């Protein structure tokens, strides 16, 4: 067993693993954000596409193999609970590329679509 890349402190098998495997859905926007980070970290482009709103998902999506996602810090959330239809998650995603460390800071918007949370768009800060 190994720790989940999303930084929850739980094992992958008890955290984002069942979401990536399609065994369950994210209950909150933050949980979806964490599972999407995990998908980027493990190279699961299919999960990234499946959890992206069809109106904003790029037609061609590939993950850059030179990027190694190393840590996720959730800064803030607004709405996105079990009872909401929209939500935002502000986060910092740390990565390494070409031997250099960097961080992506984004505020992501999520919506419910057919009873499932999906990523709509993000604003880099």
N, C-alpha and C positions, 0 to 999 in steps of 0.2 A: 504494500500500500504506500501511496505517496500523498503529500499534502496537495491540496487543490491550488492551482496557479492563481485563483482569484483572491487569495489572501485571507480567506475566511477563518483559517485555522483548522478546518475540517479536512478529512481525507477526500480525495477526488471522488471516490466511489460513493460517498455519502453527501456530496455537495453538488458540484456541477456535472459530474459524470452521468447521472441518470437523465439530466436535461439534454446533454449532447447525444446520448443514446436514444432519445425520443421516448423514454419510459415515463417521463412526466413533463409538465409545463412549468415555466417560471410563474410563481405566485405574485411577484411584485416586479416593478420596473428595475429596482436595484438588483434583484436576483437575476433578471435577464441580462443586465449590464455585466454582472460578474461572470455569467456563463458565456457571454460573447467574448469577454476578455480571455477566458479559458480556451475558447475555440481558437482565437488568434494564437494563443500561446502553444497549443498543441497542433496547429495547422489544420483545423477542421473547417475548411471553406464552405462545405455544404451546410453546416449549422449556421454559420454567419449569414449565408444567403437565406436560409429558411426563416431566420428571425429578423429579417430586414423587410420593412414595408415594401410591397411590390411596386408602389408608385415611385419610390426613391432609390430602390436597389439598382446598382449599376448592372447593365446587361452582361458585362464581362468582369468577373471579379477573380483575382488571383491574390494569394498572400505572398508577400516578399520573404523568401527563404533566408535572406541576409539579416532579417530583423529577429531578435530574440527578446520576447516580452518577458520581463523579469519581476515586475511588481505592480499591483493595482492598489491605489489609495482612493477610496470613495470619500469625497470632500463634503458633499451635501446631497440631499434628496428633497424633492418637493412633489407631493402627491405620489402616485404610483403604487398605492396600496391595493389590497384585495378588493376594495370598494370603489376605486377610481377608474376612470377611462383614459386618463392622460397622466403623465408624470415626467419629471426631469431628474437626471442624475449628473452631478458634477463630479469629475474624477481626474486623477493623474495616473497615467499609464507609463511606467518606466520601461525602457528597452535599451538594448545594445545593438549597434550596427557598425560594422567595419571597425570593431575595437573601441568605439566611442559610446559613452553612455549619454542618454538623452531622455526627455520626458515629453509626453503629449498631454496637454491640459485641455479638457473638453467639457462642455455642457451638452448632454445628449437628451433628446426628446423621444419619448416612448408613447405609444397609443395601444389600446386594445383593439384587436382585429379578430373577429370570430372567436371571442373569448380567450385569446392568447395575446400576451404582450409582444410587441414588435418594435424594433428600432425605427424611428422615423427620420431623424436628422441630428446633426451635431454642429456645434459652434465651437471652434478652437479659440482659446483665450490666451 
